[in-house]
Amino acid sequence: MSSSLTQVGAIARRSVVRTARQPASIIPPLVFPVALMAVNAGGLRSSTDLPGFPTESFLAFALAVPFIQGALFSTMNAGTDLARDIQTGFVNRLSLTALRDWALLTGQLAGIVVLGVVQVLFYIAVGLIAGVTFASGPLGIAVLVVYGAIVSLSFGALGAWLAFRTGSGETIQALFPVLFVFLFISSMNTPRDLIGVDWFRIAATLNPVSYMIECVRSLIITGWDPQALALGFGFVIALGVISLALASRALRTRMTRT
Amino acid sequence: MTRENGIEVDGLVREYRKGPRAVDGIDLAVAPGEIYGFLGPNGAGKSTTVHVLTTLLPPTAGTARVGGYDVVREGPKVRSLIGVALQEAALDPLLTGRDHLRLQATLQGVRKDQRRPRAEELLHRVGLADAADRKVSGYSGGMKRRLDLALALVHSPRILFLDEPTTGLDPQSRTALWEEVSLLRREDRVTVFLTTQYLEEADVLADRVGIIDQGKIVAEGSPAELKAEIGRPSVHAIPRRDEDRPRIAEFLARFGELLDTTRDVSVRLRDGLGLTDIVRAVDADGVDVVDLELRAPTLDDVFLAKTGRTLEGAAEEAEAVVEQKRRG
């Protein structure tokens, strides 16, 4: 293994180990999205009676939401962890080693992806236990895991950018509700074509988070929908590319070594 | 070409945006295998100098070579041969001591088969073998400092930078760290650049001392040389009654230059005078003092002679400036 890959592995291992040692970082991304899904599935079950609703199981419809909600938790955790490293001087310690800038970012994100995959497997398991049938079959479940990894990577890069840019865990935590607004003004609870309020439907149509949720939802309740998959993968990859570019640039400024 | 393992600094300046010159044109040279003590109060420019020499900050002007490499143009080469323990022992509270050493060894490029034995060796060396698998959040201040030192040594550096390594430590931990630093120089011939605000630390550890104040080096030499520069001893008198202080100050001023009248009353003796001269005069004039003490010059006297302030007073002044800036 080349030294760069060894460095990436070492940083990723640290990221996973420190998260595993903080129950407060593991439990909320697993429990809160599932709890919210359970509440919604109970309260909004009658939505399935609407003409044109794509499934008879609201649980199957709602199962897509934790994938994105969990990723938002990852964004905040990744950001606050990195910001803490900046505030305590740990990034300075790393700057004084032979660590390459990109290896720090890649390693940190690799750790987030590992945790993101664990989250996705948990949500899938919860769905299977609750009786949800995945219309796209085992291959679709595999695609969901891959999609979950990409979502974690993209949102993790967004968190890393915020951390390198602001250097403040408090600022990132303050931004968390803003990210959640994107989730709430999406198609998380109702298909876009069934949203009756005009401004909400337009906002949900303009919101990329809607397409990320619909990509996951299509694999669970529709089967293989090329358009939903293309839009879902397209938006999340675009978010990832932009976030990674911004994070790399901010990292170079932050690791001010000669 | 700078000698191997040495440090050469020429006209180094570092300015912060909207701030004063933290480092204002310093020149210094540290020989291989030497312990150089960089002594000064808070805010004098010690840590900024360390940040420039360790490649964490680019200088505004001037040059610095560490181990023969330019800190601006050859940063990676400089980093490969230095070990650094910065003022804040930036450790991850969730990792164990052993986790830290493993991570640091990997990132410093220590060969895979060498990482474990090197970590064990260092854990024993700094006395943390028993605490190696405990999370750092449970370490005392002294243990964190020792782990920080072990991390700085993981890749066997030739030059070691220690930025106020004993600040906040209890006397026992401080002495243990001093012994370790002395051992590094004696057995491994490591060059040590040590910043401190403790006179005793510089006196005990350093072969040579540079005294920095307001970004400028105001004195440099071995502790003995610097003290010899001051030359004359001082006499310190403690008045029995506080209201006698002005009278005793007037009395002592006959014997030399008055230094301090706030705590005790002290005077730097003129050439040719000794304690016996003062004791005789005290008896003859009936001056009422609790104690009279003759003191050889200290590094604080050197600082006072060069800057007109005591090291403690300069630190308080620097803190007041910081507080004033904070309040806008």
Contacts between the chains, C-beta under 8 A, distances in Angstrom:
chain1	res1	chain2	res2	distance
A	3	B	109	6.1
A	6	B	106	6.0
A	7	B	106	6.9
A	7	B	107	5.9
A	9	B	106	8.0
A	10	B	102	7.8
A	10	B	103	5.5
A	10	B	106	4.1
A	10	B	107	6.2
A	13	B	103	8.0
A	14	B	92	7.3
A	14	B	95	6.9
A	14	B	99	7.4
A	14	B	103	5.8
A	17	B	94	7.5
A	17	B	95	6.9
A	17	B	99	6.8
A	18	B	92	6.4
A	18	B	94	4.3
A	18	B	95	6.6
A	21	B	94	4.8
A	21	B	135	7.3
A	22	B	94	6.6
A	85	B	92	7.9
A	88	B	88	7.0
A	88	B	90	5.0
A	88	B	91	7.9
A	89	B	86	6.3
A	89	B	88	4.6
A	89	B	90	3.4
A	90	B	90	4.6
A	90	B	91	7.6
A	90	B	92	6.2
A	92	B	56	6.1
A	92	B	86	6.3
A	92	B	90	6.2
A	93	B	86	7.4
A	93	B	90	4.8
A	93	B	151	7.6
A	94	B	107	6.8
A	95	B	56	6.3
A	96	B	54	6.3
A	96	B	55	7.7
A	96	B	56	7.1
A	96	B	79	5.9
A	96	B	82	7.7
A	96	B	84	5.1
A	97	B	79	7.2
A	97	B	104	6.9
A	97	B	107	3.9
A	97	B	108	5.2
A	98	B	76	7.1
A	98	B	79	6.8
A	98	B	80	6.6
A	98	B	107	6.4
A	98	B	108	6.1
A	98	B	109	5.2
A	99	B	107	4.8
A	256	B	56	6.9
A	256	B	57	6.9
A	256	B	58	7.6
A	257	B	55	4.9
A	257	B	56	5.8
A	257	B	75	5.7
A	257	B	79	7.4
A	258	B	55	4.6
A	258	B	58	5.3
A	258	B	71	6.0
A	258	B	72	5.0
A	258	B	73	7.8
A	258	B	75	3.8
